[in-house]
Amino acid sequence: MKLTFPHPMIIMLAFVGLAALLTYIIPAGSYDRVLDEQTQRAVVVEGSYQPKENTPVNIGKTFLSVPEGIIEGAEVVVLILIIGGAFYVVDKTGAFQSGLESLIFRFDKAKAWLLALVGVLFAAAGALNGLQEEIIAMVPVLMILTQRIGYTKTAGVAISLGAALIGGSFGPTNPFSVIIAQNIAEVPMFSGGLYRMIFLVLALGFWIIYVIRTGKDQENLEPIKSDKPAKVSNAHIIILLLVALTFAVMIYGLTNWEWDYNEMSAIFFAMGLAVGIIGKLGINGTAKAYSEGFAELVFAGIIVGLARSIYLVMQDGQIIDTIIYTLFNPLEGLPLGLAAFGMMIAQAILHIPVPSTSGQAVLTMPLLTPLADLIGMSRQVVVLAYQYGAGIMDMVTPSNGGLMAILAAAGISYKEWIQYAWKPILVIFIIASLSVILGIYLL
């Protein structure tokens, strides 16, 4: 009997089970927390770690964590379903198809440049608002695009999700990571922006070139018609502009109006309804398209919920703070270069049980900021180590529900993704390490 790689749901459930097992092995403990008035988040108090009585999570509580995780991640799950429904409506109008045909025809002799343009756009979105889960709904369109220009599905994920995560990890403006971390570390907002941009260009440039050179799928290339495609209709132009406008408003809302998942869901829901009317689907046709879009992404939403379950189990077992204490406490006695590199490694490891980048900033910055002051390290370097460690780990850890959901939506196994991506991710990690170590002397 031939062994097959586990289904994404089995992988996620295995991680939930592993988290429960660790609550029996790792001693319980916790830090005290206080409300930070600037960020309105509960942050840990440095030096307040205390061991606690072990509270291992039993099998009943482990199974209970599955629905609890889905409920805990309800806002994200709803966002995925609504964006998925809205994009399905757009697809049903034919706007995406006509737009893609026109785009592919224009780049007929420069397909690599088209792929590079897609990578830059997704990286910009990642840098501006931490784009990740939103990509789930775009997967069908991305798969069509990459297939039509002769690239594999894996390359489609790499040029979208991979580029977005590099933008979010290396960029200077991600409100869910670097801005929160700089705020808590009391570093001026957007400071070190030019330094970050230099390494963002290096990392993103390497990533895009790698995908272009290794992602070709000539065997399954669909022949592109030499005839010029039909002109994109006025209705389709309006629809595509409305989609672009929705993303622009979403980014502005996230950065200026303190929007959250519910506001994003609302604006995409409204966009879907408007698109259905403009695209002449009618009220019933729009509703039907929405429901079909929901059905397509239910599983992706469940995967995101299961990722929350992993964190809930560890939280119930009170072992997350112990993991943080164990990872960061030994760094105090190391030389600066090793300490900075060790911080990045520790942040990467910590991101497995703590898949929320903003949550990780709140957990670690209050502990590492005084440590940096004590050993004479720039606080900016501490923020860099967090950014890179958590952001790059998002590209590989199965506890990242967004990654697993995108792979599931694209029909790519986790094994296929790792086989394709581990080498370029290693190079990205080396670039990040160089940035952190040079930052000791330059920031």
LOMARKOL-772474 format. One line per field, with one value per residue (C-alpha): residue number from 1; residue in three letters; x, y, z. Coordinates in Angstrom, 3 decimals, always signed. Each point is the difference from the previous one (the first is absolute). Layout:
<recs>
i: [NUM	...] .
aa: [ala	...] .
x: [X	...] .
y: [Y	...] .
z: [Z	...] .
</recs>
This chain:
<recs>
i: [1	2	3	4	5	6	7	8	9	10	11	12	13	14	15	16	17	18	19	20	21	22	23	24	25	26	27	28	29	30	31	32	33	34	35	36	37	38	39	40	41	42	43	44	45	46	47	48	49	50	51	52	53	54	55	56	57	58	59	60	61	62	63	64	65	66	67	68	69	70	71	72	73	74	75	76	77	78	79	80	81	82	83	84	85	86	87	88	89	90	91	92	93	94	95	96	97	98	99	100	101	102	103	104	105	106	107	108	109	110	111	112	113	114	115	116	117	118	119	120	121	122	123	124	125	126	127	128	129	130	131	132	133	134	135	136	137	138	139	140	141	142	143	144	145	146	147	148	149	150	151	152	153	154	155	156	157	158	159	160	161	162	163	164	165	166	167	168	169	170	171	172	173	174	175	176	177	178	179	180	181	182	183	184	185	186	187	188	189	190	191	192	193	194	195	196	197	198	199	200	201	202	203	204	205	206	207	208	209	210	211	212	213	214	215	216	217	218	219	220	221	222	223	224	225	226	227	228	229	230	231	232	233	234	235	236	237	238	239	240	241	242	243	244	245	246	247	248	249	250	251	252	253	254	255	256	257	258	259	260	261	262	263	264	265	266	267	268	269	270	271	272	273	274	275	276	277	278	279	280	281	282	283	284	285	286	287	288	289	290	291	292	293	294	295	296	297	298	299	300	301	302	303	304	305	306	307	308	309	310	311	312	313	314	315	316	317	318	319	320	321	322	323	324	325	326	327	328	329	330	331	332	333	334	335	336	337	338	339	340	341	342	343	344	345	346	347	348	349	350	351	352	353	354	355	356	357	358	359	360	361	362	363	364	365	366	367	368	369	370	371	372	373	374	375	376	377	378	379	380	381	382	383	384	385	386	387	388	389	390	391	392	393	394	395	396	397	398	399	400	401	402	403	404	405	406	407	408	409	410	411	412	413	414	415	416	417	418	419	420	421	422	423	424	425	426	427	428	429	430	431	432	433	434	435	436	437	438	439	440	441	442	443] .
aa: [met	lys	leu	thr	phe	pro	his	pro	met	ile	ile	met	leu	ala	phe	val	gly	leu	ala	ala	leu	leu	thr	tyr	ile	ile	pro	ala	gly	ser	tyr	asp	arg	val	leu	asp	glu	gln	thr	gln	arg	ala	val	val	val	glu	gly	ser	tyr	gln	pro	lys	glu	asn	thr	pro	val	asn	ile	gly	lys	thr	phe	leu	ser	val	pro	glu	gly	ile	ile	glu	gly	ala	glu	val	val	val	leu	ile	leu	ile	ile	gly	gly	ala	phe	tyr	val	val	asp	lys	thr	gly	ala	phe	gln	ser	gly	leu	glu	ser	leu	ile	phe	arg	phe	asp	lys	ala	lys	ala	trp	leu	leu	ala	leu	val	gly	val	leu	phe	ala	ala	ala	gly	ala	leu	asn	gly	leu	gln	glu	glu	ile	ile	ala	met	val	pro	val	leu	met	ile	leu	thr	gln	arg	ile	gly	tyr	thr	lys	thr	ala	gly	val	ala	ile	ser	leu	gly	ala	ala	leu	ile	gly	gly	ser	phe	gly	pro	thr	asn	pro	phe	ser	val	ile	ile	ala	gln	asn	ile	ala	glu	val	pro	met	phe	ser	gly	gly	leu	tyr	arg	met	ile	phe	leu	val	leu	ala	leu	gly	phe	trp	ile	ile	tyr	val	ile	arg	thr	gly	lys	asp	gln	glu	asn	leu	glu	pro	ile	lys	ser	asp	lys	pro	ala	lys	val	ser	asn	ala	his	ile	ile	ile	leu	leu	leu	val	ala	leu	thr	phe	ala	val	met	ile	tyr	gly	leu	thr	asn	trp	glu	trp	asp	tyr	asn	glu	met	ser	ala	ile	phe	phe	ala	met	gly	leu	ala	val	gly	ile	ile	gly	lys	leu	gly	ile	asn	gly	thr	ala	lys	ala	tyr	ser	glu	gly	phe	ala	glu	leu	val	phe	ala	gly	ile	ile	val	gly	leu	ala	arg	ser	ile	tyr	leu	val	met	gln	asp	gly	gln	ile	ile	asp	thr	ile	ile	tyr	thr	leu	phe	asn	pro	leu	glu	gly	leu	pro	leu	gly	leu	ala	ala	phe	gly	met	met	ile	ala	gln	ala	ile	leu	his	ile	pro	val	pro	ser	thr	ser	gly	gln	ala	val	leu	thr	met	pro	leu	leu	thr	pro	leu	ala	asp	leu	ile	gly	met	ser	arg	gln	val	val	val	leu	ala	tyr	gln	tyr	gly	ala	gly	ile	met	asp	met	val	thr	pro	ser	asn	gly	gly	leu	met	ala	ile	leu	ala	ala	ala	gly	ile	ser	tyr	lys	glu	trp	ile	gln	tyr	ala	trp	lys	pro	ile	leu	val	ile	phe	ile	ile	ala	ser	leu	ser	val	ile	leu	gly	ile	tyr	leu	leu] .
x: [+0.000	+1.435	+0.216	-1.492	+0.745	-2.611	-3.014	+0.234	-2.727	+1.963	+3.137	-1.872	-1.633	+3.408	+1.332	-2.986	+0.789	+3.720	-0.886	-2.107	+2.894	+2.402	-2.238	+0.974	+3.716	+0.697	-0.393	-2.769	+0.847	-1.071	+1.022	-2.007	-1.713	-1.041	-2.029	+2.120	-1.953	+1.639	-0.838	-2.982	+1.490	+0.977	+3.817	+2.206	+2.004	+3.740	+1.441	-3.421	+0.106	-1.166	-0.417	-3.573	-1.675	-0.226	-3.389	+0.393	-2.702	-1.844	-1.426	-3.495	+1.266	+2.197	-3.007	-1.941	+2.762	-0.912	-3.413	+1.355	+2.847	-2.405	-2.200	+3.072	+1.013	-3.563	+0.820	+2.763	-2.124	-2.878	+2.407	+1.265	-3.538	-1.250	+3.065	-0.234	-3.662	+0.688	+2.809	-2.166	-2.627	+2.682	+1.130	-3.580	-0.364	+2.912	+1.976	+2.992	+0.105	-0.114	+2.451	+2.425	-0.241	+0.781	+2.873	+1.507	-0.234	+1.786	+2.788	+0.102	+3.706	+0.869	-1.681	+2.825	-0.607	-3.691	+0.895	+2.464	-2.711	-2.355	+2.749	+0.661	-3.732	-0.452	+3.173	-1.299	-3.300	+1.882	+2.131	-3.012	-2.521	+1.415	-1.992	-0.310	-3.412	-1.528	+2.057	-2.091	-2.867	+2.332	+1.482	-2.272	+0.876	+3.703	-0.035	-1.600	+2.526	+3.093	-1.278	-0.737	+3.520	+1.706	+0.758	-0.897	-2.604	+2.838	+1.552	-3.394	-0.029	+3.632	-0.434	-3.106	+0.175	+3.797	+0.440	-2.660	+1.713	+3.391	-1.584	-1.564	+3.185	+2.546	-2.090	-0.131	-3.779	-1.849	-2.478	-0.408	+3.691	+2.665	-2.233	-1.307	+3.516	+1.525	-2.815	+0.549	+3.801	-0.397	+1.815	-1.186	-2.610	+1.412	+3.555	+2.632	-2.274	+2.772	+2.096	-2.970	-0.786	+3.531	-0.319	-3.599	+1.220	+2.783	-2.302	-2.911	+2.268	+1.585	-3.402	-1.590	+3.001	-0.006	-3.710	+0.371	+2.963	-1.305	-3.799	-0.540	-2.430	+0.422	-1.629	-3.385	+0.212	-3.294	+0.619	-0.794	-2.059	+1.929	-3.170	-0.562	-2.604	-3.326	+0.095	-0.737	-3.558	-0.861	-1.860	+3.075	+2.240	-2.319	-0.006	+3.807	+0.356	-2.499	+2.092	+3.146	-1.837	-1.223	+3.572	+1.123	-2.761	+0.812	+3.685	-0.909	-2.511	+2.536	+2.657	-2.122	-3.403	+1.035	-1.957	-0.056	-1.231	-3.697	+0.409	+1.951	-2.737	-2.655	+1.689	+0.666	-3.582	-1.255	+2.431	-1.317	-3.583	+0.867	+2.050	-2.876	-2.369	+2.513	+0.851	-3.708	-0.154	-3.201	-0.932	-0.478	+3.050	+2.167	-1.307	+0.632	+3.544	+0.629	-1.178	+2.185	+2.976	-0.715	-0.062	+3.361	+1.764	-1.674	+2.890	+2.578	-1.855	+0.019	+3.773	+0.471	-2.208	+2.058	+3.142	-1.632	-0.695	+3.743	+0.523	-3.050	+1.266	+3.386	-1.690	-2.227	+3.063	+1.808	+3.166	+0.345	+1.673	+2.335	+1.036	+0.657	+2.044	+2.033	+0.725	+1.031	+1.536	+3.346	+0.660	+1.192	+3.498	+0.743	+2.109	-2.142	+0.145	-0.956	-2.661	-1.643	+0.141	-1.293	-2.933	-0.983	+0.235	-1.986	-2.682	-0.235	-0.430	-2.511	-2.106	-0.940	-2.134	-0.850	-1.158	-1.251	+2.707	-1.623	-0.527	+3.649	+1.105	-2.078	+1.481	+3.667	+0.766	-0.488	+2.471	+2.636	+0.060	+1.539	+2.308	+1.257	+0.623	+1.875	+2.411	+0.399	-2.007	-2.125	-3.723	-0.386	+1.982	-2.375	-2.926	+1.828	+0.658	-3.695	-1.124	+2.221	-0.362	-3.799	-0.528	+2.268	-1.339	-3.480	+1.204	+0.582	-1.810	-3.156	-1.421	-0.446	-3.617	+0.299	+2.817	-1.770	-3.314	+1.655	+1.763	-3.307	-1.813	+2.760	-0.022	+3.647	+1.182	+2.099	+2.756	+0.026	+0.250	+2.913	+1.866	-0.283	+0.504	+2.533	+3.101	-1.107	-1.405	+3.430	+1.590	-2.629	+0.886	+3.699	-0.835	-2.030	+2.880	+2.382	-2.417	-0.288	+3.761	+0.855	-2.751	+2.020	+2.570	-2.188	-3.225] .
y: [+0.000	+3.360	+2.599	+3.371	+3.370	+0.936	+2.130	+3.629	-0.666	-2.971	+2.148	+2.666	-2.546	-1.610	+3.379	+0.417	-3.419	+0.866	+3.236	-2.019	-2.450	+2.877	+1.211	-3.235	+0.485	+3.751	+1.550	+2.576	+3.620	+3.557	+3.641	+2.789	+2.281	+3.646	+2.082	+2.177	+3.243	+0.852	-3.273	-1.006	-3.491	-2.113	-0.238	-2.186	+1.418	-0.652	-2.155	-1.129	-3.630	-2.459	-3.802	-1.210	-3.248	-2.171	-0.031	-2.581	-0.062	-3.340	-1.723	+1.381	+3.561	-0.606	-0.956	+2.924	+2.343	-0.745	+1.762	+2.566	+0.855	+0.431	+2.254	+1.906	+0.617	+0.774	+3.501	-1.341	-2.949	+2.336	+2.300	-2.947	-1.133	+3.482	+0.917	-3.408	+0.583	+3.496	-1.186	-2.848	+2.578	+1.995	-3.165	-0.852	+3.359	-0.924	+3.099	-1.946	-2.200	+2.894	+2.014	-2.935	-0.700	+3.640	+0.054	-3.255	+1.197	+3.241	-1.963	-2.742	+0.597	+0.881	-2.559	+0.178	+3.731	-0.668	-2.462	+2.516	+2.686	-2.343	-0.650	+3.705	+0.745	-2.750	+1.062	+3.570	-1.233	-2.088	+2.979	+2.339	-2.162	-3.472	-1.617	-3.749	-1.562	+2.256	-1.869	-3.149	+1.430	+1.025	-3.486	-1.134	+3.092	-0.355	-3.652	+0.906	+2.786	-2.094	-2.937	+2.198	+1.466	-3.361	-0.118	-2.578	+0.359	+0.021	+2.964	+1.726	-0.400	+1.077	+3.166	+1.019	-1.264	-0.243	+3.537	+1.358	-1.614	+1.369	+3.454	-0.324	-1.312	+2.350	+3.121	+3.056	+0.563	-3.210	+1.200	-3.522	-0.624	+2.702	+2.919	-1.818	-1.182	+3.471	+1.470	-2.402	+0.291	+3.813	+0.369	+2.840	-1.272	-0.709	+0.587	-2.123	+0.001	+0.496	-2.768	-2.377	+0.948	-0.893	-3.523	-0.260	+0.689	-2.594	-2.701	+0.659	+0.287	-3.358	-1.625	+1.224	-1.023	-3.446	-0.529	+1.169	-2.322	-3.111	+0.221	-0.721	-2.751	-0.321	-3.472	+1.316	+3.382	+1.025	+1.394	+3.692	+1.163	+2.263	+1.896	+3.142	-0.676	+1.765	+3.494	+0.133	+1.297	+3.181	-2.054	-2.176	+3.070	+1.476	-3.296	-0.299	+3.631	-0.641	-2.972	+2.161	+2.806	-2.438	-1.081	+3.641	+0.891	-3.093	+0.957	+3.584	-1.224	-2.326	+2.693	+3.062	-1.070	-2.902	-2.478	-3.678	-3.204	+0.893	+3.298	-1.788	-2.629	+2.702	+1.922	-3.160	-1.168	+3.332	-0.258	-3.469	+1.204	+3.038	-2.138	-2.453	+2.793	+1.694	-3.365	-0.679	-3.134	+1.223	-0.273	-3.778	-0.580	+2.052	-1.892	-3.346	+1.005	+1.130	-3.339	-1.916	+2.122	-0.713	-3.738	+0.164	+1.510	-1.659	-2.446	+2.808	+1.769	-3.164	-0.330	+3.545	-0.868	-3.122	+2.137	+1.957	-3.284	-0.691	+3.282	-0.509	-3.401	+1.463	+2.957	-2.288	-2.004	+3.251	-0.966	+2.897	+2.320	-2.829	-0.445	+3.762	-0.009	-3.012	+1.434	+3.532	-0.284	-1.499	+2.866	+2.418	-1.471	-0.248	+2.380	+2.569	-1.696	-3.399	+1.552	+1.742	-3.150	-2.016	+2.404	-0.564	-3.798	+0.132	+2.188	-2.488	-2.957	+1.886	+0.742	-3.683	+0.026	+3.724	+0.418	+3.573	+2.518	+2.823	-2.300	-1.006	+3.640	+0.626	-3.085	+0.557	+3.709	+0.895	-2.764	+0.627	+3.804	+0.180	-2.908	+1.996	+3.044	-2.184	-1.502	+3.183	-1.035	+2.390	-0.484	+0.263	-3.247	-1.689	+1.040	-1.285	-3.378	-0.301	+1.100	-2.412	-2.964	+0.045	+1.086	-2.574	-2.812	+0.856	-1.448	-3.494	-0.672	-2.159	+1.955	+2.927	-0.544	+2.465	-1.992	-3.332	+1.402	+1.505	-3.287	-1.854	+2.456	-0.352	-3.806	-0.140	-2.309	+1.371	-2.420	+1.468	+3.520	-0.808	-1.894	+3.035	+2.804	-1.128	+1.035	+3.567	+0.422	-0.943	+2.728	+2.492	-0.980	+0.618	+3.469	+0.708	-1.200	+2.323	+2.889	-0.705	-0.326	+3.099	+1.853	-0.278	+2.361	+2.119	+0.624] .
z: [+0.000	-1.076	+2.748	-0.881	+1.553	+2.626	-0.945	+1.264	+2.561	+1.378	+0.248	+1.942	+2.325	+0.581	+1.118	+2.330	+1.478	+0.307	+1.792	+2.488	+0.533	+0.695	+2.834	+1.816	-0.688	+0.244	+3.473	+0.349	+0.726	-0.729	-0.072	+1.566	-2.497	+0.008	-2.437	-2.278	-0.376	-3.335	-1.763	+2.194	+0.213	+2.998	+0.013	+2.153	+2.918	-0.359	+2.809	+1.254	-1.190	+2.651	-0.209	+0.391	+0.882	-3.100	-1.721	-2.789	-2.644	-0.041	-3.069	+0.552	+0.223	-3.070	-2.124	+1.461	-1.170	-3.633	+0.024	+2.466	-2.395	-2.897	+2.158	+1.231	-3.604	-1.111	-1.269	-2.256	-1.141	-0.885	-1.864	-2.065	-0.851	-0.909	-2.070	-1.647	-0.809	-1.323	-2.268	-1.250	-0.994	-1.844	-1.770	-1.025	-1.730	-2.273	+1.005	+1.287	-3.097	-2.470	+2.072	+0.180	-3.723	-0.766	+2.520	-1.277	-3.615	+0.873	+1.728	-2.636	-0.657	+3.595	+2.259	+2.530	+0.373	+0.639	+2.758	+1.452	-0.025	+1.894	+2.565	+0.541	+0.422	+2.593	+1.826	+0.140	+1.437	+2.554	+1.021	+0.227	+1.849	+0.629	-2.829	+0.569	+0.691	-2.670	-2.628	+0.595	-2.015	-2.836	-0.436	-2.881	-2.069	+0.817	-1.068	-3.343	-0.568	+0.770	-2.037	-3.015	-0.015	+0.506	+3.726	+2.638	+2.755	+2.530	-1.793	+0.204	+3.786	+0.262	-2.064	+1.991	+3.584	+0.044	-1.313	+2.379	+3.007	-1.058	-0.343	+3.449	+1.649	-1.576	-0.646	+2.290	+0.055	+0.966	+2.666	+1.443	+0.663	-0.295	+1.029	+3.099	+0.891	-0.408	+2.084	+2.889	-0.245	+0.069	-3.310	-2.307	-2.464	-3.486	+1.263	-1.747	-3.051	-2.577	+1.575	-0.126	-3.599	-1.137	+1.350	-1.224	-3.552	+0.379	+1.399	-2.357	-3.044	+0.755	+0.662	-3.247	-2.101	+1.626	-0.717	-3.621	-0.627	+1.791	-0.250	-3.700	-0.983	-3.744	-0.151	+1.102	-1.688	-1.577	-3.500	-0.088	-2.937	-2.307	-0.773	+1.979	+2.716	-0.016	+1.430	+3.720	+0.327	+1.881	+2.628	+0.562	+0.242	+2.663	+1.898	-0.025	+1.095	+2.800	+1.185	-0.013	+1.811	+2.653	+0.730	+0.138	+2.473	+2.061	+0.263	+0.918	+2.581	+1.604	+0.253	+0.817	+1.361	+2.254	-2.077	+0.934	-1.677	+0.288	-1.837	-2.744	-0.267	-0.285	-2.814	-2.036	+0.543	-1.360	-2.917	-0.889	-0.067	-2.139	-2.399	-0.429	-0.985	-2.319	-1.568	-0.672	+2.136	+1.613	+3.669	-0.027	-2.199	+2.338	+3.041	-1.716	-0.953	+3.572	+1.414	-2.466	+1.035	+3.667	-0.712	-1.790	+3.025	+2.993	+0.367	-0.198	+2.827	+2.116	-0.474	+1.325	+2.993	+0.732	+0.115	+2.831	+1.805	+0.272	+1.819	+2.245	+1.188	+0.954	+1.634	+2.080	+1.019	+1.005	-1.880	-2.476	+2.513	+1.035	-3.635	-0.269	+3.240	-1.148	-3.443	+0.976	+3.483	-1.178	-2.465	+2.706	+0.257	-3.722	-2.166	-1.830	-3.399	+1.411	+2.230	-2.983	-2.116	+2.967	+0.382	-3.624	+0.366	+3.241	-1.617	-2.888	+2.371	+2.131	-3.079	-0.229	+3.178	-0.363	-3.630	+0.506	-0.953	+1.959	+2.990	-0.120	+0.011	+3.109	+1.687	-0.796	-0.420	+3.693	+0.914	-2.653	+0.167	+3.511	-0.926	-2.991	+2.208	+2.490	-2.555	-2.061	-3.057	-2.056	+0.558	-3.774	-0.334	+2.439	-2.205	-3.094	+1.649	+0.839	-3.484	-1.858	+2.344	+0.148	-3.617	-1.630	+2.193	-1.328	-3.314	+1.404	+3.272	-0.247	+2.941	-2.423	-1.009	-2.883	-1.616	+0.413	-1.282	-3.096	-0.759	+0.408	-2.287	-2.618	+0.164	+1.127	+2.782	+2.850	-1.096	-3.529	+1.386	+2.331	-2.746	-2.261	+2.499	+2.605	-1.978	-0.851	+3.522	+1.372	-2.164	+1.223	+3.571	-0.720	-1.388	+3.166	+2.203	-1.807	+0.557	+3.727	+0.539	-2.071	+1.857	+3.214	-1.527	-2.285	+1.962] .
</recs>
